[in-house]
Amino acid sequence: KLDEAIDELQKLILLQPENTLAKQQLADCLMRTGKIDDARSLLKSALQTEPTHYPSLVLLGQLEASDGRAADA
């Protein structure tokens, strides 16, 4: 189901490029499929739109910590 979710979220983001929640959810799916760099990039993009988006901040922190970047987390 992750592949389906990724496809749908990508379509949504094309229609609504400022949709921070969709970007965060897509990043979560990408992390689960091992696409860490893509997820990181997407989360940073989401936070440029909405710097205080808590779910994106948490997910980026988790990603950085699990990737051995504790200082960035």
Predicted model as a PDB file, atoms N, CA, C, CB and O in Angstrom, pLDDT in the B-factor column:
MODEL        1                                                                  
ATOM      1  N   LYS A   1       0.806  -1.207   0.000  1.00 91.00           N  
ATOM      2  CA  LYS A   1       0.000   0.000   0.000  1.00 91.00           C  
ATOM      3  C   LYS A   1       0.850   1.272   0.000  1.00 91.00           C  
ATOM      4  CB  LYS A   1      -0.918  -0.002   1.195  1.00 91.00           C  
ATOM      5  O   LYS A   1       0.361   2.337  -0.375  1.00 91.00           O  
ATOM      6  N   LEU A   2       2.108   1.174   0.414  1.00 93.00           N  
ATOM      7  CA  LEU A   2       2.961   2.361   0.428  1.00 93.00           C  
ATOM      8  C   LEU A   2       3.131   2.940  -0.975  1.00 93.00           C  
ATOM      9  CB  LEU A   2       4.330   2.024   1.025  1.00 93.00           C  
ATOM     10  O   LEU A   2       3.118   4.159  -1.150  1.00 93.00           O  
ATOM     11  N   ASP A   3       3.290   2.079  -1.964  1.00 94.00           N  
ATOM     12  CA  ASP A   3       3.450   2.570  -3.337  1.00 94.00           C  
ATOM     13  C   ASP A   3       2.223   3.354  -3.793  1.00 94.00           C  
ATOM     14  CB  ASP A   3       3.708   1.401  -4.295  1.00 94.00           C  
ATOM     15  O   ASP A   3       2.345   4.379  -4.463  1.00 94.00           O  
ATOM     16  N   GLU A   4       1.039   2.861  -3.424  1.00 96.00           N  
ATOM     17  CA  GLU A   4      -0.197   3.565  -3.775  1.00 96.00           C  
ATOM     18  C   GLU A   4      -0.270   4.912  -3.070  1.00 96.00           C  
ATOM     19  CB  GLU A   4      -1.425   2.713  -3.414  1.00 96.00           C  
ATOM     20  O   GLU A   4      -0.646   5.919  -3.669  1.00 96.00           O  
ATOM     21  N   ALA A   5       0.093   4.919  -1.798  1.00 96.00           N  
ATOM     22  CA  ALA A   5       0.076   6.160  -1.030  1.00 96.00           C  
ATOM     23  C   ALA A   5       1.056   7.173  -1.619  1.00 96.00           C  
ATOM     24  CB  ALA A   5       0.415   5.885   0.444  1.00 96.00           C  
ATOM     25  O   ALA A   5       0.742   8.358  -1.731  1.00 96.00           O  
ATOM     26  N   ILE A   6       2.233   6.703  -1.991  1.00 97.00           N  
ATOM     27  CA  ILE A   6       3.233   7.583  -2.591  1.00 97.00           C  
ATOM     28  C   ILE A   6       2.694   8.200  -3.880  1.00 97.00           C  
ATOM     29  CB  ILE A   6       4.536   6.810  -2.870  1.00 97.00           C  
ATOM     30  O   ILE A   6       2.816   9.405  -4.097  1.00 97.00           O  
ATOM     31  N   ASP A   7       2.105   7.376  -4.723  1.00 97.00           N  
ATOM     32  CA  ASP A   7       1.540   7.887  -5.981  1.00 97.00           C  
ATOM     33  C   ASP A   7       0.469   8.947  -5.734  1.00 97.00           C  
ATOM     34  CB  ASP A   7       0.948   6.737  -6.799  1.00 97.00           C  
ATOM     35  O   ASP A   7       0.470  10.001  -6.371  1.00 97.00           O  
ATOM     36  N   GLU A   8      -0.440   8.662  -4.811  1.00 97.00           N  
ATOM     37  CA  GLU A   8      -1.536   9.607  -4.533  1.00 97.00           C  
ATOM     38  C   GLU A   8      -1.020  10.903  -3.918  1.00 97.00           C  
ATOM     39  CB  GLU A   8      -2.566   8.966  -3.595  1.00 97.00           C  
ATOM     40  O   GLU A   8      -1.485  11.988  -4.267  1.00 97.00           O  
ATOM     41  N   LEU A   9      -0.069  10.791  -3.012  1.00 98.00           N  
ATOM     42  CA  LEU A   9       0.477  11.992  -2.376  1.00 98.00           C  
ATOM     43  C   LEU A   9       1.260  12.838  -3.376  1.00 98.00           C  
ATOM     44  CB  LEU A   9       1.376  11.609  -1.196  1.00 98.00           C  
ATOM     45  O   LEU A   9       1.204  14.067  -3.326  1.00 98.00           O  
ATOM     46  N   GLN A  10       1.982  12.196  -4.273  1.00 98.00           N  
ATOM     47  CA  GLN A  10       2.698  12.944  -5.301  1.00 98.00           C  
ATOM     48  C   GLN A  10       1.727  13.710  -6.199  1.00 98.00           C  
ATOM     49  CB  GLN A  10       3.563  11.998  -6.144  1.00 98.00           C  
ATOM     50  O   GLN A  10       1.984  14.858  -6.563  1.00 98.00           O  
ATOM     51  N   LYS A  11       0.627  13.081  -6.549  1.00 98.00           N  
ATOM     52  CA  LYS A  11      -0.399  13.757  -7.357  1.00 98.00           C  
ATOM     53  C   LYS A  11      -0.975  14.955  -6.608  1.00 98.00           C  
ATOM     54  CB  LYS A  11      -1.531  12.774  -7.731  1.00 98.00           C  
ATOM     55  O   LYS A  11      -1.159  16.027  -7.184  1.00 98.00           O  
ATOM     56  N   LEU A  12      -1.257  14.765  -5.322  1.00 97.00           N  
ATOM     57  CA  LEU A  12      -1.812  15.846  -4.509  1.00 97.00           C  
ATOM     58  C   LEU A  12      -0.845  17.019  -4.423  1.00 97.00           C  
ATOM     59  CB  LEU A  12      -2.148  15.339  -3.105  1.00 97.00           C  
ATOM     60  O   LEU A  12      -1.257  18.176  -4.516  1.00 97.00           O  
ATOM     61  N   ILE A  13       0.433  16.724  -4.247  1.00 97.00           N  
ATOM     62  CA  ILE A  13       1.428  17.792  -4.133  1.00 97.00           C  
ATOM     63  C   ILE A  13       1.579  18.547  -5.453  1.00 97.00           C  
ATOM     64  CB  ILE A  13       2.784  17.215  -3.699  1.00 97.00           C  
ATOM     65  O   ILE A  13       1.835  19.751  -5.457  1.00 97.00           O  
ATOM     66  N   LEU A  14       1.424  17.851  -6.551  1.00 97.00           N  
ATOM     67  CA  LEU A  14       1.448  18.553  -7.845  1.00 97.00           C  
ATOM     68  C   LEU A  14       0.298  19.549  -7.953  1.00 97.00           C  
ATOM     69  CB  LEU A  14       1.377  17.544  -9.006  1.00 97.00           C  
ATOM     70  O   LEU A  14       0.451  20.632  -8.518  1.00 97.00           O  
ATOM     71  N   LEU A  15      -0.854  19.169  -7.406  1.00 98.00           N  
ATOM     72  CA  LEU A  15      -2.021  20.051  -7.431  1.00 98.00           C  
ATOM     73  C   LEU A  15      -1.938  21.145  -6.372  1.00 98.00           C  
ATOM     74  CB  LEU A  15      -3.289  19.243  -7.232  1.00 98.00           C  
ATOM     75  O   LEU A  15      -2.421  22.260  -6.574  1.00 98.00           O  
ATOM     76  N   GLN A  16      -1.321  20.812  -5.243  1.00 97.00           N  
ATOM     77  CA  GLN A  16      -1.229  21.739  -4.115  1.00 97.00           C  
ATOM     78  C   GLN A  16       0.211  21.776  -3.592  1.00 97.00           C  
ATOM     79  CB  GLN A  16      -2.214  21.327  -2.980  1.00 97.00           C  
ATOM     80  O   GLN A  16       0.507  21.167  -2.564  1.00 97.00           O  
ATOM     81  N   PRO A  17       1.096  22.476  -4.280  1.00 95.00           N  
ATOM     82  CA  PRO A  17       2.514  22.450  -3.914  1.00 95.00           C  
ATOM     83  C   PRO A  17       2.826  23.013  -2.518  1.00 95.00           C  
ATOM     84  CB  PRO A  17       3.291  23.219  -4.931  1.00 95.00           C  
ATOM     85  O   PRO A  17       3.909  22.771  -1.985  1.00 95.00           O  
ATOM     86  N   GLU A  18       1.910  23.740  -1.942  1.00 95.00           N  
ATOM     87  CA  GLU A  18       2.130  24.305  -0.605  1.00 95.00           C  
ATOM     88  C   GLU A  18       1.529  23.433   0.496  1.00 95.00           C  
ATOM     89  CB  GLU A  18       1.539  25.707  -0.527  1.00 95.00           C  
ATOM     90  O   GLU A  18       1.497  23.852   1.653  1.00 95.00           O  
ATOM     91  N   ASN A  19       1.057  22.246   0.170  1.00 96.00           N  
ATOM     92  CA  ASN A  19       0.396  21.369   1.131  1.00 96.00           C  
ATOM     93  C   ASN A  19       1.445  20.688   2.019  1.00 96.00           C  
ATOM     94  CB  ASN A  19      -0.475  20.310   0.400  1.00 96.00           C  
ATOM     95  O   ASN A  19       1.996  19.644   1.669  1.00 96.00           O  
ATOM     96  N   THR A  20       1.701  21.297   3.156  1.00 96.00           N  
ATOM     97  CA  THR A  20       2.731  20.828   4.074  1.00 96.00           C  
ATOM     98  C   THR A  20       2.412  19.445   4.624  1.00 96.00           C  
ATOM     99  CB  THR A  20       2.898  21.811   5.216  1.00 96.00           C  
ATOM    100  O   THR A  20       3.305  18.605   4.743  1.00 96.00           O  
ATOM    101  N   LEU A  21       1.171  19.204   4.953  1.00 96.00           N  
ATOM    102  CA  LEU A  21       0.789  17.902   5.501  1.00 96.00           C  
ATOM    103  C   LEU A  21       1.031  16.785   4.484  1.00 96.00           C  
ATOM    104  CB  LEU A  21      -0.688  17.916   5.931  1.00 96.00           C  
ATOM    105  O   LEU A  21       1.526  15.717   4.843  1.00 96.00           O  
ATOM    106  N   ALA A  22       0.688  17.024   3.232  1.00 97.00           N  
ATOM    107  CA  ALA A  22       0.911  16.016   2.192  1.00 97.00           C  
ATOM    108  C   ALA A  22       2.406  15.752   2.019  1.00 97.00           C  
ATOM    109  CB  ALA A  22       0.288  16.469   0.852  1.00 97.00           C  
ATOM    110  O   ALA A  22       2.814  14.607   1.825  1.00 97.00           O  
ATOM    111  N   LYS A  23       3.213  16.789   2.086  1.00 97.00           N  
ATOM    112  CA  LYS A  23       4.666  16.612   1.976  1.00 97.00           C  
ATOM    113  C   LYS A  23       5.203  15.799   3.139  1.00 97.00           C  
ATOM    114  CB  LYS A  23       5.373  17.969   1.918  1.00 97.00           C  
ATOM    115  O   LYS A  23       6.059  14.935   2.953  1.00 97.00           O  
ATOM    116  N   GLN A  24       4.706  16.070   4.333  1.00 97.00           N  
ATOM    117  CA  GLN A  24       5.156  15.335   5.511  1.00 97.00           C  
ATOM    118  C   GLN A  24       4.749  13.871   5.402  1.00 97.00           C  
ATOM    119  CB  GLN A  24       4.581  15.960   6.797  1.00 97.00           C  
ATOM    120  O   GLN A  24       5.540  12.983   5.720  1.00 97.00           O  
ATOM    121  N   GLN A  25       3.542  13.616   4.964  1.00 97.00           N  
ATOM    122  CA  GLN A  25       3.073  12.235   4.831  1.00 97.00           C  
ATOM    123  C   GLN A  25       3.833  11.497   3.738  1.00 97.00           C  
ATOM    124  CB  GLN A  25       1.573  12.206   4.533  1.00 97.00           C  
ATOM    125  O   GLN A  25       4.147  10.316   3.890  1.00 97.00           O  
ATOM    126  N   LEU A  26       4.129  12.175   2.646  1.00 98.00           N  
ATOM    127  CA  LEU A  26       4.914  11.560   1.582  1.00 98.00           C  
ATOM    128  C   LEU A  26       6.327  11.259   2.083  1.00 98.00           C  
ATOM    129  CB  LEU A  26       4.961  12.479   0.338  1.00 98.00           C  
ATOM    130  O   LEU A  26       6.875  10.194   1.799  1.00 98.00           O  
ATOM    131  N   ALA A  27       6.908  12.185   2.817  1.00 97.00           N  
ATOM    132  CA  ALA A  27       8.241  11.960   3.374  1.00 97.00           C  
ATOM    133  C   ALA A  27       8.241  10.737   4.289  1.00 97.00           C  
ATOM    134  CB  ALA A  27       8.721  13.204   4.145  1.00 97.00           C  
ATOM    135  O   ALA A  27       9.188   9.952   4.271  1.00 97.00           O  
ATOM    136  N   ASP A  28       7.200  10.573   5.077  1.00 97.00           N  
ATOM    137  CA  ASP A  28       7.089   9.404   5.954  1.00 97.00           C  
ATOM    138  C   ASP A  28       7.073   8.119   5.122  1.00 97.00           C  
ATOM    139  CB  ASP A  28       5.811   9.497   6.829  1.00 97.00           C  
ATOM    140  O   ASP A  28       7.760   7.154   5.455  1.00 97.00           O  
ATOM    141  N   CYS A  29       6.297   8.107   4.052  1.00 97.00           N  
ATOM    142  CA  CYS A  29       6.248   6.937   3.161  1.00 97.00           C  
ATOM    143  C   CYS A  29       7.609   6.675   2.530  1.00 97.00           C  
ATOM    144  CB  CYS A  29       5.189   7.138   2.061  1.00 97.00           C  
ATOM    145  O   CYS A  29       8.050   5.529   2.441  1.00 97.00           O  
ATOM    146  N   LEU A  30       8.268   7.737   2.095  1.00 97.00           N  
ATOM    147  CA  LEU A  30       9.579   7.584   1.469  1.00 97.00           C  
ATOM    148  C   LEU A  30      10.603   7.023   2.461  1.00 97.00           C  
ATOM    149  CB  LEU A  30      10.064   8.931   0.916  1.00 97.00           C  
ATOM    150  O   LEU A  30      11.430   6.187   2.097  1.00 97.00           O  
ATOM    151  N   MET A  31      10.544   7.480   3.699  1.00 95.00           N  
ATOM    152  CA  MET A  31      11.444   6.950   4.724  1.00 95.00           C  
ATOM    153  C   MET A  31      11.218   5.452   4.901  1.00 95.00           C  
ATOM    154  CB  MET A  31      11.239   7.686   6.065  1.00 95.00           C  
ATOM    155  O   MET A  31      12.174   4.686   5.025  1.00 95.00           O  
ATOM    156  N   ARG A  32       9.984   5.048   4.911  1.00 94.00           N  
ATOM    157  CA  ARG A  32       9.646   3.637   5.104  1.00 94.00           C  
ATOM    158  C   ARG A  32      10.121   2.764   3.948  1.00 94.00           C  
ATOM    159  CB  ARG A  32       8.149   3.482   5.275  1.00 94.00           C  
ATOM    160  O   ARG A  32      10.318   1.560   4.114  1.00 94.00           O  
ATOM    161  N   THR A  33      10.306   3.373   2.772  1.00 95.00           N  
ATOM    162  CA  THR A  33      10.787   2.612   1.623  1.00 95.00           C  
ATOM    163  C   THR A  33      12.292   2.799   1.412  1.00 95.00           C  
ATOM    164  CB  THR A  33      10.026   3.027   0.363  1.00 95.00           C  
ATOM    165  O   THR A  33      12.844   2.346   0.409  1.00 95.00           O  
ATOM    166  N   GLY A  34      12.947   3.466   2.357  1.00 94.00           N  
ATOM    167  CA  GLY A  34      14.400   3.611   2.298  1.00 94.00           C  
ATOM    168  C   GLY A  34      14.909   4.782   1.489  1.00 94.00           C  
ATOM    169  O   GLY A  34      16.113   4.893   1.258  1.00 94.00           O  
ATOM    170  N   LYS A  35      14.031   5.648   1.057  1.00 95.00           N  
ATOM    171  CA  LYS A  35      14.437   6.808   0.253  1.00 95.00           C  
ATOM    172  C   LYS A  35      14.671   8.007   1.181  1.00 95.00           C  
ATOM    173  CB  LYS A  35      13.353   7.148  -0.831  1.00 95.00           C  
ATOM    174  O   LYS A  35      13.927   8.988   1.171  1.00 95.00           O  
ATOM    175  N   ILE A  36      15.723   7.888   1.973  1.00 94.00           N  
ATOM    176  CA  ILE A  36      16.004   8.845   3.044  1.00 94.00           C  
ATOM    177  C   ILE A  36      16.319  10.235   2.497  1.00 94.00           C  
ATOM    178  CB  ILE A  36      17.166   8.351   3.895  1.00 94.00           C  
ATOM    179  O   ILE A  36      15.800  11.227   3.009  1.00 94.00           O  
ATOM    180  N   ASP A  37      17.150  10.322   1.479  1.00 94.00           N  
ATOM    181  CA  ASP A  37      17.522  11.633   0.940  1.00 94.00           C  
ATOM    182  C   ASP A  37      16.314  12.359   0.350  1.00 94.00           C  
ATOM    183  CB  ASP A  37      18.608  11.479  -0.128  1.00 94.00           C  
ATOM    184  O   ASP A  37      16.168  13.570   0.511  1.00 94.00           O  
ATOM    185  N   ASP A  38      15.456  11.611  -0.331  1.00 96.00           N  
ATOM    186  CA  ASP A  38      14.235  12.211  -0.881  1.00 96.00           C  
ATOM    187  C   ASP A  38      13.321  12.699   0.234  1.00 96.00           C  
ATOM    188  CB  ASP A  38      13.490  11.202  -1.770  1.00 96.00           C  
ATOM    189  O   ASP A  38      12.722  13.769   0.136  1.00 96.00           O  
ATOM    190  N   ALA A  39      13.221  11.906   1.290  1.00 97.00           N  
ATOM    191  CA  ALA A  39      12.384  12.284   2.435  1.00 97.00           C  
ATOM    192  C   ALA A  39      12.930  13.541   3.098  1.00 97.00           C  
ATOM    193  CB  ALA A  39      12.305  11.132   3.459  1.00 97.00           C  
ATOM    194  O   ALA A  39      12.172  14.453   3.429  1.00 97.00           O  
ATOM    195  N   ARG A  40      14.232  13.587   3.290  1.00 96.00           N  
ATOM    196  CA  ARG A  40      14.862  14.762   3.919  1.00 96.00           C  
ATOM    197  C   ARG A  40      14.588  16.020   3.096  1.00 96.00           C  
ATOM    198  CB  ARG A  40      16.391  14.548   4.071  1.00 96.00           C  
ATOM    199  O   ARG A  40      14.221  17.060   3.642  1.00 96.00           O  
ATOM    200  N   SER A  41      14.767  15.918   1.810  1.00 96.00           N  
ATOM    201  CA  SER A  41      14.544  17.060   0.922  1.00 96.00           C  
ATOM    202  C   SER A  41      13.093  17.536   0.988  1.00 96.00           C  
ATOM    203  CB  SER A  41      14.911  16.693  -0.521  1.00 96.00           C  
ATOM    204  O   SER A  41      12.825  18.737   1.029  1.00 96.00           O  
ATOM    205  N   LEU A  42      12.183  16.604   0.998  1.00 96.00           N  
ATOM    206  CA  LEU A  42      10.762  16.937   1.051  1.00 96.00           C  
ATOM    207  C   LEU A  42      10.392  17.596   2.378  1.00 96.00           C  
ATOM    208  CB  LEU A  42       9.918  15.681   0.838  1.00 96.00           C  
ATOM    209  O   LEU A  42       9.619  18.554   2.405  1.00 96.00           O  
ATOM    210  N   LEU A  43      10.939  17.088   3.464  1.00 97.00           N  
ATOM    211  CA  LEU A  43      10.658  17.685   4.776  1.00 97.00           C  
ATOM    212  C   LEU A  43      11.218  19.104   4.857  1.00 97.00           C  
ATOM    213  CB  LEU A  43      11.253  16.815   5.904  1.00 97.00           C  
ATOM    214  O   LEU A  43      10.571  19.999   5.401  1.00 97.00           O  
ATOM    215  N   LYS A  44      12.401  19.305   4.325  1.00 95.00           N  
ATOM    216  CA  LYS A  44      12.973  20.658   4.328  1.00 95.00           C  
ATOM    217  C   LYS A  44      12.127  21.605   3.487  1.00 95.00           C  
ATOM    218  CB  LYS A  44      14.420  20.635   3.802  1.00 95.00           C  
ATOM    219  O   LYS A  44      11.959  22.773   3.838  1.00 95.00           O  
ATOM    220  N   SER A  45      11.600  21.103   2.386  1.00 95.00           N  
ATOM    221  CA  SER A  45      10.705  21.907   1.556  1.00 95.00           C  
ATOM    222  C   SER A  45       9.427  22.250   2.320  1.00 95.00           C  
ATOM    223  CB  SER A  45      10.363  21.161   0.251  1.00 95.00           C  
ATOM    224  O   SER A  45       8.954  23.385   2.268  1.00 95.00           O  
ATOM    225  N   ALA A  46       8.878  21.277   3.021  1.00 96.00           N  
ATOM    226  CA  ALA A  46       7.666  21.515   3.809  1.00 96.00           C  
ATOM    227  C   ALA A  46       7.914  22.576   4.873  1.00 96.00           C  
ATOM    228  CB  ALA A  46       7.182  20.211   4.464  1.00 96.00           C  
ATOM    229  O   ALA A  46       7.062  23.428   5.122  1.00 96.00           O  
ATOM    230  N   LEU A  47       9.083  22.518   5.497  1.00 96.00           N  
ATOM    231  CA  LEU A  47       9.390  23.461   6.572  1.00 96.00           C  
ATOM    232  C   LEU A  47       9.716  24.851   6.041  1.00 96.00           C  
ATOM    233  CB  LEU A  47      10.551  22.945   7.400  1.00 96.00           C  
ATOM    234  O   LEU A  47       9.630  25.827   6.786  1.00 96.00           O  
ATOM    235  N   GLN A  48      10.082  24.957   4.786  1.00 95.00           N  
ATOM    236  CA  GLN A  48      10.248  26.289   4.195  1.00 95.00           C  
ATOM    237  C   GLN A  48       8.894  26.960   4.049  1.00 95.00           C  
ATOM    238  CB  GLN A  48      10.958  26.202   2.823  1.00 95.00           C  
ATOM    239  O   GLN A  48       8.766  28.174   4.205  1.00 95.00           O  
ATOM    240  N   THR A  49       7.877  26.143   3.743  1.00 93.00           N  
ATOM    241  CA  THR A  49       6.524  26.672   3.597  1.00 93.00           C  
ATOM    242  C   THR A  49       5.921  27.002   4.952  1.00 93.00           C  
ATOM    243  CB  THR A  49       5.636  25.674   2.855  1.00 93.00           C  
ATOM    244  O   THR A  49       5.297  28.048   5.130  1.00 93.00           O  
ATOM    245  N   GLU A  50       6.114  26.096   5.905  1.00 96.00           N  
ATOM    246  CA  GLU A  50       5.517  26.241   7.237  1.00 96.00           C  
ATOM    247  C   GLU A  50       6.544  25.824   8.289  1.00 96.00           C  
ATOM    248  CB  GLU A  50       4.211  25.386   7.366  1.00 96.00           C  
ATOM    249  O   GLU A  50       6.552  24.670   8.717  1.00 96.00           O  
ATOM    250  N   PRO A  51       7.413  26.753   8.712  1.00 96.00           N  
ATOM    251  CA  PRO A  51       8.539  26.429   9.598  1.00 96.00           C  
ATOM    252  C   PRO A  51       8.166  25.817  10.949  1.00 96.00           C  
ATOM    253  CB  PRO A  51       9.319  27.655   9.842  1.00 96.00           C  
ATOM    254  O   PRO A  51       9.004  25.180  11.586  1.00 96.00           O  
ATOM    255  N   THR A  52       6.938  26.000  11.387  1.00 96.00           N  
ATOM    256  CA  THR A  52       6.544  25.469  12.692  1.00 96.00           C  
ATOM    257  C   THR A  52       5.657  24.233  12.582  1.00 96.00           C  
ATOM    258  CB  THR A  52       5.825  26.537  13.484  1.00 96.00           C  
ATOM    259  O   THR A  52       5.001  23.854  13.552  1.00 96.00           O  
ATOM    260  N   HIS A  53       5.632  23.599  11.408  1.00 96.00           N  
ATOM    261  CA  HIS A  53       4.793  22.407  11.224  1.00 96.00           C  
ATOM    262  C   HIS A  53       5.382  21.278  12.070  1.00 96.00           C  
ATOM    263  CB  HIS A  53       4.707  21.989   9.701  1.00 96.00           C  
ATOM    264  O   HIS A  53       6.360  20.635  11.688  1.00 96.00           O  
ATOM    265  N   TYR A  54       4.761  21.057  13.221  1.00 96.00           N  
ATOM    266  CA  TYR A  54       5.291  20.135  14.219  1.00 96.00           C  
ATOM    267  C   TYR A  54       5.531  18.717  13.682  1.00 96.00           C  
ATOM    268  CB  TYR A  54       4.349  20.072  15.384  1.00 96.00           C  
ATOM    269  O   TYR A  54       6.610  18.172  13.916  1.00 96.00           O  
ATOM    270  N   PRO A  55       4.572  18.092  12.971  1.00 96.00           N  
ATOM    271  CA  PRO A  55       4.833  16.733  12.471  1.00 96.00           C  
ATOM    272  C   PRO A  55       6.055  16.658  11.551  1.00 96.00           C  
ATOM    273  CB  PRO A  55       3.613  16.219  11.729  1.00 96.00           C  
ATOM    274  O   PRO A  55       6.785  15.667  11.577  1.00 96.00           O  
ATOM    275  N   SER A  56       6.279  17.677  10.754  1.00 96.00           N  
ATOM    276  CA  SER A  56       7.458  17.694   9.872  1.00 96.00           C  
ATOM    277  C   SER A  56       8.738  17.864  10.675  1.00 96.00           C  
ATOM    278  CB  SER A  56       7.340  18.822   8.831  1.00 96.00           C  
ATOM    279  O   SER A  56       9.754  17.234  10.379  1.00 96.00           O  
ATOM    280  N   LEU A  57       8.688  18.709  11.684  1.00 96.00           N  
ATOM    281  CA  LEU A  57       9.854  18.900  12.544  1.00 96.00           C  
ATOM    282  C   LEU A  57      10.229  17.604  13.260  1.00 96.00           C  
ATOM    283  CB  LEU A  57       9.583  20.007  13.568  1.00 96.00           C  
ATOM    284  O   LEU A  57      11.402  17.239  13.329  1.00 96.00           O  
ATOM    285  N   VAL A  58       9.229  16.922  13.785  1.00 95.00           N  
ATOM    286  CA  VAL A  58       9.474  15.665  14.503  1.00 95.00           C  
ATOM    287  C   VAL A  58      10.043  14.620  13.555  1.00 95.00           C  
ATOM    288  CB  VAL A  58       8.173  15.142  15.155  1.00 95.00           C  
ATOM    289  O   VAL A  58      11.027  13.954  13.875  1.00 95.00           O  
ATOM    290  N   LEU A  59       9.432  14.480  12.402  1.00 96.00           N  
ATOM    291  CA  LEU A  59       9.872  13.468  11.448  1.00 96.00           C  
ATOM    292  C   LEU A  59      11.291  13.758  10.961  1.00 96.00           C  
ATOM    293  CB  LEU A  59       8.906  13.402  10.259  1.00 96.00           C  
ATOM    294  O   LEU A  59      12.095  12.835  10.829  1.00 96.00           O  
ATOM    295  N   LEU A  60      11.606  15.014  10.696  1.00 95.00           N  
ATOM    296  CA  LEU A  60      12.954  15.368  10.269  1.00 95.00           C  
ATOM    297  C   LEU A  60      13.953  15.081  11.388  1.00 95.00           C  
ATOM    298  CB  LEU A  60      13.020  16.851   9.852  1.00 95.00           C  
ATOM    299  O   LEU A  60      15.053  14.591  11.131  1.00 95.00           O  
ATOM    300  N   GLY A  61      13.577  15.381  12.610  1.00 94.00           N  
ATOM    301  CA  GLY A  61      14.449  15.074  13.742  1.00 94.00           C  
ATOM    302  C   GLY A  61      14.707  13.579  13.872  1.00 94.00           C  
ATOM    303  O   GLY A  61      15.838  13.161  14.118  1.00 94.00           O  
ATOM    304  N   GLN A  62      13.674  12.783  13.711  1.00 93.00           N  
ATOM    305  CA  GLN A  62      13.823  11.325  13.773  1.00 93.00           C  
ATOM    306  C   GLN A  62      14.708  10.827  12.635  1.00 93.00           C  
ATOM    307  CB  GLN A  62      12.444  10.635  13.714  1.00 93.00           C  
ATOM    308  O   GLN A  62      15.565   9.966  12.833  1.00 93.00           O  
ATOM    309  N   LEU A  63      14.493  11.377  11.447  1.00 93.00           N  
ATOM    310  CA  LEU A  63      15.281  10.968  10.291  1.00 93.00           C  
ATOM    311  C   LEU A  63      16.761  11.286  10.525  1.00 93.00           C  
ATOM    312  CB  LEU A  63      14.770  11.667   9.009  1.00 93.00           C  
ATOM    313  O   LEU A  63      17.627  10.439  10.306  1.00 93.00           O  
ATOM    314  N   GLU A  64      17.035  12.493  10.964  1.00 91.00           N  
ATOM    315  CA  GLU A  64      18.425  12.896  11.192  1.00 91.00           C  
ATOM    316  C   GLU A  64      19.072  12.067  12.292  1.00 91.00           C  
ATOM    317  CB  GLU A  64      18.498  14.377  11.549  1.00 91.00           C  
ATOM    318  O   GLU A  64      20.229  11.665  12.166  1.00 91.00           O  
ATOM    319  N   ALA A  65      18.343  11.810  13.361  1.00 90.00           N  
ATOM    320  CA  ALA A  65      18.898  11.021  14.458  1.00 90.00           C  
ATOM    321  C   ALA A  65      19.194   9.593  14.015  1.00 90.00           C  
ATOM    322  CB  ALA A  65      17.937  11.013  15.647  1.00 90.00           C  
ATOM    323  O   ALA A  65      20.236   9.037  14.363  1.00 90.00           O  
ATOM    324  N   SER A  66      18.296   9.007  13.260  1.00 87.00           N  
ATOM    325  CA  SER A  66      18.510   7.628  12.818  1.00 87.00           C  
ATOM    326  C   SER A  66      19.584   7.532  11.745  1.00 87.00           C  
ATOM    327  CB  SER A  66      17.213   7.039  12.298  1.00 87.00           C  
ATOM    328  O   SER A  66      20.135   6.458  11.505  1.00 87.00           O  
ATOM    329  N   ASP A  67      19.878   8.650  11.102  1.00 77.00           N  
ATOM    330  CA  ASP A  67      20.905   8.681  10.057  1.00 77.00           C  
ATOM    331  C   ASP A  67      22.266   9.106  10.629  1.00 77.00           C  
ATOM    332  CB  ASP A  67      20.483   9.642   8.924  1.00 77.00           C  
ATOM    333  O   ASP A  67      23.199   9.385   9.877  1.00 77.00           O  
ATOM    334  N   GLY A  68      22.370   9.152  11.963  1.00 78.00           N  
ATOM    335  CA  GLY A  68      23.623   9.482  12.614  1.00 78.00           C  
ATOM    336  C   GLY A  68      23.963  10.962  12.625  1.00 78.00           C  
ATOM    337  O   GLY A  68      25.126  11.336  12.778  1.00 78.00           O  
ATOM    338  N   ARG A  69      22.958  11.799  12.465  1.00 79.00           N  
ATOM    339  CA  ARG A  69      23.176  13.251  12.458  1.00 79.00           C  
ATOM    340  C   ARG A  69      22.498  13.879  13.685  1.00 79.00           C  
ATOM    341  CB  ARG A  69      22.625  13.889  11.137  1.00 79.00           C  
ATOM    342  O   ARG A  69      21.591  14.702  13.561  1.00 79.00           O  
ATOM    343  N   ALA A  70      22.949  13.480  14.831  1.00 71.00           N  
ATOM    344  CA  ALA A  70      22.328  13.934  16.082  1.00 71.00           C  
ATOM    345  C   ALA A  70      22.343  15.459  16.214  1.00 71.00           C  
ATOM    346  CB  ALA A  70      23.044  13.308  17.278  1.00 71.00           C  
ATOM    347  O   ALA A  70      21.381  16.044  16.710  1.00 71.00           O  
ATOM    348  N   ALA A  71      23.413  16.098  15.779  1.00 70.00           N  
ATOM    349  CA  ALA A  71      23.499  17.554  15.884  1.00 70.00           C  
ATOM    350  C   ALA A  71      22.445  18.227  15.017  1.00 70.00           C  
ATOM    351  CB  ALA A  71      24.893  18.038  15.485  1.00 70.00           C  
ATOM    352  O   ALA A  71      21.895  19.258  15.406  1.00 70.00           O  
ATOM    353  N   ASP A  72      22.157  17.660  13.847  1.00 67.00           N  
ATOM    354  CA  ASP A  72      21.145  18.225  12.966  1.00 67.00           C  
ATOM    355  C   ASP A  72      19.739  17.953  13.479  1.00 67.00           C  
ATOM    356  CB  ASP A  72      21.301  17.668  11.565  1.00 67.00           C  
ATOM    357  O   ASP A  72      18.813  18.722  13.221  1.00 67.00           O  
ATOM    358  N   ALA A  73      19.588  16.850  14.207  1.00 64.00           N  
ATOM    359  CA  ALA A  73      18.268  16.482  14.742  1.00 64.00           C  
ATOM    360  C   ALA A  73      17.819  17.509  15.741  1.00 64.00           C  
ATOM    361  CB  ALA A  73      18.296  15.088  15.392  1.00 64.00           C  
ATOM    362  O   ALA A  73      16.733  17.385  16.308  1.00 64.00           O  
TER     363      ALA A  73                                                      
ENDMDL                                                                          
END                                                                             
